[in-house]
């Protein structure tokens, strides 16, 4: 009987379910978007129940697409793996599994003041030393604190053990298992700003600092392992839930970046650049994040991460807000008609700047305009901006790790842009390698579920499935590269702390 792996990819805007065969071929893909809520400026929320219902719908549709009935699922599906948007917080009732409030999304900035106060009070270095993170509204811990302080009676209910909290992986596992498992994996735990990545425990000092009761938090487990089985009354069948991993770490694994110094960048809504640093947690001198890359077989590996808030979203801004293009692919076509941006530089700090600047008060600027600037130049400047931000973080990684990166593996929707990938290679002065399968995030979760159940035997076996589609080789003159990157940094200065007052 042919068996499959089922992997769930719960993202920021949609849920997907993908069925993989033994050769790691995607034989079914089902995807559905869910609603985004913006109740106040800077606030971003999701409906947790809608996320679960949407994910369950895609799960069942994917199985149906390969002809696996509920009666057959227990035999034909070897395991289920989960990868998820990170940092987003869900809180729910232990008894009923009902959310007590909307989910606060990783993009939400309502807790910026809490993060600012932690820095003002001198906690920045302590938090960074313990968690590898910089105090910011991005992370889960400040979101829990905010809810406990703003929802009447919630703290008392948490202390009484009536309410649980977790990131999206925890929420899905709890719901899929019928409330039998409250767990999270090392990678998701490391994004909460509450987890000590060295002692591998919830940090009691930070929990006390933020006044968060530990009993609401999940048990931390390996990224690959048998956590529970799906509840028949919920899903209609029982299959092992065998992996959980944050989306960017999953892409790192899916790209086969198993060795120190290997790096990948995902070009999605934002850009997320990760470098494997092996068993060593490298504390960045350049404001990058130190995070857990994976927990596998009881062994922890770490990564340096550059989190960039505006990646492919820059092109959507050209389409949806400026109306310069009517479809994303037009950006490439227009940018290709000009040799460069004619001196125009866009800093897309629409929601502040992430790594390595960490300036929540920065705002977007478009500088260097002349009477000859046209929409083709602005499209080129938009693509340049994506590549410049990635270059900033990668150069910081090289400095922190002492490793010169000769190549960068890429994935995500915008990696399909040949012109962007060539710009990236030119800016980095390194090869950019795009795989045939750019869906590496969901593939990583599938690999880990397969390893947990013996569906695949080893890293060596799954690495054999990785194939390059195209390599982009740097072509830019060194002096030209230095000039444009210098101009970019001057533009970043002008965007800095714009909305602080």
N, C-alpha and C positions, 0 to 999 in steps of 0.2 A: 504493500500500500504506500503510495506517495505521500510524504509528509511535508508540511510547510511550517514556516515561522510567521507569526502575525506581529507586526510592529505598529504602535500608535505614536503619532507625532502631533502632540498638542502644542500648537504655536500661539503667537500673540493674536492672530486674526482668524485662524482656521484650525480645524481638526482634520487629521488625515489618518487613514488606516491602510497599511500596505502589506500584502502577502508576498513572501519570498519563497522560492524553491531552493533545492539543495545547492544549486549553482549560483545562488545569490541573485537570481533574476527576479525582478519585480513582476509578478504575474497578475496582480490586481492592485489598483490604487483607487481609493475613494476619498474625496475631500469635500468639506463643507465649511463655509465661513460662519462666524457667529458675530453678534452685535458688539460694537464698541460704545462705551458710555463715557461722556465727558460732562459730568454734572456741574463743574466749576472750572474756571481757567486753571490749567495746570494739573487738573485731576483726570485720572484715567481709571475706569472700572470695568469689570466683567461680571456677568451673572454666572456663578459657579455651577448652578444646576443646568443652565443652558450649555455650558461647556461639557458637562458630563453627558447630557442627552445627545448633543451633537456628536461627541466622540463615540458613544455607544451606537448611534445610527450608522456612522461610517464603518465601524467595526463589523456590524452585521452585514452591511452592504458589500464589504470587501470579501467576506466569506461566501456570500451568495454569488459573487462574481466568478469565483473559482469552483462553484458547485459544491461547496461544503455545507451540508445541512446541519442544524443544531444537534441532531442525533449523531452525526459523524465527527463533529468538531473535536470531541475528546480524544479521538484516535488519529485524526488527520492533522491537527495543529499541535506541533511538539511543544510550543511555548509562545507566550505573549511577552513582548518587551515594550517599554514606555520611554519616550524622550519628551521633554517638555520645556516650555518657556520658563525661564528661571526667575527667582526673586518674587514673583507674584504670590500674594498671600491669600489663603482661604481659611476661614474659621467656621466650624460647623458643630452642631449638637451631636454629642456622642450617642444619645439614645435613638435619635431619629435620622441622623445623617443629613439634616437640613441645614443649609448655610444660615448663619446668624446675621450676615450682612453681605453686601457685594464684595467681590474680590478686588483688592487694591493691586493694580498692575505695576510691573517693574518700571514703566515709564512715568508713573504718577509722581508729581513733585510736591504733594501736600505736606510731606514730612521734612522738607528742606531745612526748616527752622530748627527741628530737633537735631539734625546732623550738624548744623552750624553751631548749636549750643555745645555739643559734644567736643567740637574742635576748640571752641572758646574756653571751655573748662579744662583743656589740656589732655583730653582723652585720645586725641588723634593717633599718637604713636603707640599707645597701649593697644588700641583696637587693631592697628595695622600689624603689630608684632604678633598678636594672638590669632587674628583671622586672615591676615594677608590683604585686607580690604581697607579702603579709605572711607571714613564716615561720609555717607551720602544717602539721599532719599531713595536711591536706586535699590538698596538692599532691604531684606525682609524685616530685620529687627526693628527699624524705626516705624514700620507700618503696624507691627503688633502693638508697640507702645502707643501709637496714636489711637488705635481702635479701643484699647483698654481704657484710655483716658476720655474718649468721646462717645462711647456707647454706654448709657446708664445700665448698671447692673452686670455688665459683661465681666468685669474683674472678679466679682464674687462668684459668678457661675464657673469661671475658669478655675478658681481656687478650690471650688467644690468638685471639680472633675467632670463637670457637665459639658464643657466645650473643649474642642481640640483645635489645633492650628497646624498648618503645614503649607508647603509649596504645592504646585499643581500635581506633581508625582504622587505625593502623599494623599491628596484628595482623590485622584483617580483610583489608586490602589485600595483605599478605604471603601469607595463606592463599588468597585468591581468585585471585591471580595465579600461584599455584604457586611462590612464593618468588622471583619476578622483580623485586619492587619493595619496598624498605624506605624508606617515606616517611611523613611526617606533614605536616599543613598548618600555616600560621602560627598559627591559633587554638588548636589543640591544643598546639603547642609552647609557646605563651605561658602554658599552665597547668601547666607542669612545675616552675617555680621554678629552671630551669636555662638559660632562653633570654632573651637580652638583647633586649627589645622595641624598642630604639632602634637598635642596630647590626645587628639581625636575624641574630644568630649565636648558636650555643651559647656560653654565657659561660664562658671558660676559667678565670677566677678562681673561679667558683662550682663548676665541675666539680672543680677542685683542692680546694676547701674541703670538699666532700662526698666526695671521693676516688672519683669516678665516671669510668671510662674513656670518652672521647668516641666511640670506635669502635663502641660498642654502640647508639648513638643513630641515629635515622633522618635522612635528608635532608629538609630543610624546603622545601615547595613551596606554590604558590598554592592557595587553597581551591577553585578551578575550573580544571581542566586535564586533559590526557590523561596519566595516570600509568602505565597498563598496561592489558592486557586480561585478562579472566577466563580461567583455564586450562581448556581443554576437558576434561582428565582429572579436574579437580576439580568443575566445574559442568555439564559436558556441552555447553557452547557457549562462544563467544568474543564478548564485548561490551566496549566501552570502560569502564574505571573512570575517571570524569571529575569527581568532586568528593569532598571530605572536609572536614568542618567540625564543630567542637564543637557539642553540641546547643543551648546557649543562644545562641551566635552565629548558628546556623542559624535559630532562631526570630526573632531580630532581623532577619535578611535576609528570612525568609518573611513577616514583618509589613510589609515595605516601608519599614523605618526606615533610609532611605538617606542622610538629611541630618543634620547636627549638631543636637543638641537633641531628636531624636526618640527615644522610649523605649518599651520593652515590658516587661511582666512575665509570666513563665510560672508558673502555679500548678500545680505538680506535687507530688511528694513533698516537695520543698522549694520555695522561691520564688526565682526568679533574675531580678533587675531589671537591665536593661542600657540605657544611654543612648549613642547614637552621638555621638562627639566629633570625628569627621572625621579629618583628617590630624594632629591634635594629640593627643599622649599626655598627658592631664591627670593630674598626680600629685595624688591626693586628700589633703586636709588632715583628712579625717574617717574615715580607716581603710577607705575603700572600695578595691576593687581596680581597677587600670588594666590593661586587657587588649587584645589585638588583636581587633578586631571582624570583620575579613575581610582576606584578601589576594586581590585580583582584578585581573587584567591587569597584574601587577607593582606595583600600588599598594596600600599598607597604610592601613587605617583603624582607628581605636582606639575603645574604649568604656570607660566607667566601669561597674563592676558591683557590685551588692549581692547577696551570696550568703546566703540564709536557709535554715537547715537543716531547719526544721519548717514546712511549709505545709499541703498536703492531708493529710499524715501526722497532723496534730493531730486531724482528724475520725476517722481510722482508730483513733487511740488511744481516743477516746470509745467507738468500736464494739468494738474487740478487747480492750482492757484494762479499761475501766470498765463496759462493757455498758450504758451509758446509752441507746444506740441499737442497732438490729439491722442497719441499712443506712445508708450515708452520707447518702442523701437525707433521712432522718429528722432530721438535724441542722438542715437548713434549715427543715423544717416546724415543729419545736419552737421554733427561734429566732424564727420569724415570729409566734409567739403572745405574745411579750412585746415591749414598746417598747425595752427596753435590757437590760443584764446585771444590773440592780439593784445596781450597785456592785462586782460580782465581776470580777476581772481575772486572766486566766491568762497566765503567761509560760511558753511551751512549750520550755524550755531542756533538753530531755531528753537531748540529746547536746552540751550547751554552746550558746553563742550565736555566730552568725556575724556578718556585717557589721551595724552598724558597731562592734560591741562586741568581737568576737574573744576570747571568754572560754570556753575549753574546760572550765573548772571550774564554770561556771554550771549550775544544775539547776532543773527546773521548779518553779514555785510557783503556787498558787491563793489569792489574797488577797481581802479585802473581803467575806468571807462573813458572812451574817446568818442568823437562824433562818428567814427568809422565802426564802432562796436555794433554787431548785429546779432540776431538770435542764434546763428550758428556758433559765434564766439561764446555766447552765454551757455549753450549746450556743451561746448568743449570745456568751459570753465567748471561746469557741474561735474563732468567726469573727472577732470583734474582734481577737484576737491575731494572726491572719494579716495582717489589714489594717494593724494597728499596726506590725508589723515591716517591711512594705513601705514604709509612710510614713516610718519612720526613715531608710531607705536613700535614698528619693527626695529627701527634704529635704536630705540630705547631698550628693546629686548637684547639686541646684540651687545649693547654696553653693559647691561645688567648681568648677562650670562657669560660674557667673554667669548661667545660663539658667533662667528661670521656665517650668516645664512646664505647658502649658495642657491637655494631654490625655495619657492613658496607654493604649497598646494592650495588650490582655490576651489570653492563651491558656492552654492547659493544662486538665486535667480540672476543676479547681475553679472555673475561670472561668465554667462553666455555672451557678453559683449566683447567682441574681439578687440575693439578699439580701446576699451577700458583696460583690458588685460595687458595690451601692449604699453599703454601709459604706465600701468603699475610696474611692469618689468623695467621700463626706462627710469622711473623714479627710484626704484629699489637698487638698480644695477645688479639684478639677480634674475634667474629664470623663474617664470611663473608657469606652473603646470596644472592644467585643467584635466580632471579625469573624465572618462566616458560616462560614468555615473556621477552626476553632480548632486544626487540626493543622498549625501553622505550622512546627514543627521539621522534620518530614519534608519539608514543602513547600519549605523553604529549600534543603535538599540537592538536591531535584529541580530547582529553578530553576538552581542552580549547574552541575549536570551538563548541563542543557539549554543554558545559555549557552556552555559549553565546546565543544559539538558543533554549534551553530547551530540546534538544535531550537527555541529561542527566541532572538530577535535582540538584545534589549536589556532593560535595567532598566525602561524605559518600558513595554515590552510586558507584562512580568510584573506590573508594578504595576497594570495594567488588570484583572487577575484578582482583585485584593483588593476585598472588599465588606464593609461594616459590617453587622452583625446588629442591634446595639442600642447606644445610648449611655446612660450613667448620669450624671446631672447632680447636682452636690452640692446637698443640701437642708438641711444642718445649720447651725445658728446658730454664728457665729464663737466666741462665749464658751463654748458647749458643747463645740466642737471642742477648744479650748485646755484646757478642764478635763479631758476624758477622756484627752488625750495626756499631760497632766501627771501624771495618776494612773498611766498606763501606765509612764512613766519612773520613778516612785517604786517601782513593783512590780519593774521590772528591777533596780534597785539591790538589792532584797532577794534576788533570785535569784543575784546575782553572786558568783563564786568560792566557791560553797557547798561543793564537794567538794575544795577545794585541799589540805586536810590529811588 
